[in-house]
């Protein structure tokens, strides 16, 4: 029996929406697919425009059934939150102060 994997992609077209289609696993990899209940197959990081944007996106993910991975991290120059989606994939939402990004991390 051929294993099949779902491929989801966000379409930024004018109608928006998610496209989903199933393909044979062998089309993408010959390695086993990660069981995201017990391991991390990938960490997807996305940037927000503000701390409030980080909080809003993470809150929407949790409201939709995701689970928060860790407490919010506030490093002053960078703020992040993380969650797992319904399939167990790990997501990080990050905001970074642009001035800090230009000057580099603070000295420790």
C-alpha positions in Angstrom: 0.0 0.0 0.0 1.3 3.4 -0.9 1.4 5.9 1.9 -0.1 9.3 1.1 0.8 12.7 2.6 -1.3 15.8 2.6 0.2 18.9 1.2 -1.2 22.2 2.4 -0.2 25.6 1.0 -1.4 29.0 1.7 -2.6 30.8 -1.4 -2.2 34.6 -1.2 -4.4 35.0 -4.3 -7.3 37.5 -4.2 -9.7 34.8 -3.0 -7.2 33.6 -0.4 -7.5 30.2 1.3 -5.7 27.0 1.8 -5.1 24.5 -0.9 -4.9 20.8 0.2 -4.2 17.8 -1.9 -2.9 14.3 -1.2 0.2 12.9 -2.9 2.2 9.7 -2.6 4.8 10.1 0.2 7.5 8.8 -2.2 7.0 12.0 -4.3 8.6 14.1 -1.5 10.9 11.8 0.5 12.0 8.2 1.1 12.3 8.8 4.8 9.5 8.0 7.3 7.1 10.8 8.1 7.6 12.1 11.7 5.0 11.2 14.3 4.5 14.8 15.5 2.9 13.5 18.8 6.3 12.2 19.8 8.9 14.2 17.8 9.5 17.5 16.0 9.7 17.2 12.2 10.2 20.9 11.6 9.8 24.2 13.4 8.1 26.9 11.4 8.8 30.5 12.4 6.9 33.5 11.3 7.4 37.1 12.0 4.8 39.5 13.4 4.8 43.3 13.1 4.5 43.9 16.9 4.3 42.2 20.3 0.5 42.5 20.1 0.6 40.7 16.7 2.5 37.8 18.3 -0.1 37.6 21.1 -3.0 37.8 18.7 -1.8 35.1 16.3 -0.8 32.7 19.1 -4.2 33.3 20.8 -6.0 32.5 17.6 -4.1 29.3 17.2 -4.9 28.2 20.7 -8.6 29.2 20.3 -8.7 27.0 17.2 -7.5 24.0 19.1 -3.7 24.3 19.1 -1.7 24.1 22.3 0.9 26.5 23.7 4.4 25.0 23.6 6.0 27.4 26.2 5.3 30.6 28.1 5.9 33.8 26.2 9.6 34.7 25.9 10.5 38.4 26.3 14.1 39.2 25.7 13.5 42.9 25.4 14.7 43.2 21.8 12.8 40.1 20.8 9.4 38.6 21.9 8.1 35.2 20.9 5.4 32.6 21.6 5.1 29.1 20.3 2.3 26.6 19.8 1.6 23.2 18.2 -1.2 23.0 15.6 -3.8 20.3 15.4 -1.4 18.0 13.6 1.3 18.5 16.2 3.5 20.8 14.1 5.6 23.3 16.1 5.1 27.0 15.2 7.1 30.0 16.5 5.7 33.6 16.2 8.4 36.2 16.7 8.7 40.0 16.8 12.1 41.7 16.9 12.9 45.4 17.5 14.3 46.6 14.1 16.8 48.8 15.8 18.1 45.8 17.8 18.2 43.8 14.6 20.5 46.4 13.1 22.8 46.8 16.1 23.0 43.1 17.0 22.1 41.3 20.2 22.8 42.9 23.6 26.1 42.0 25.4 25.7 39.3 28.1 
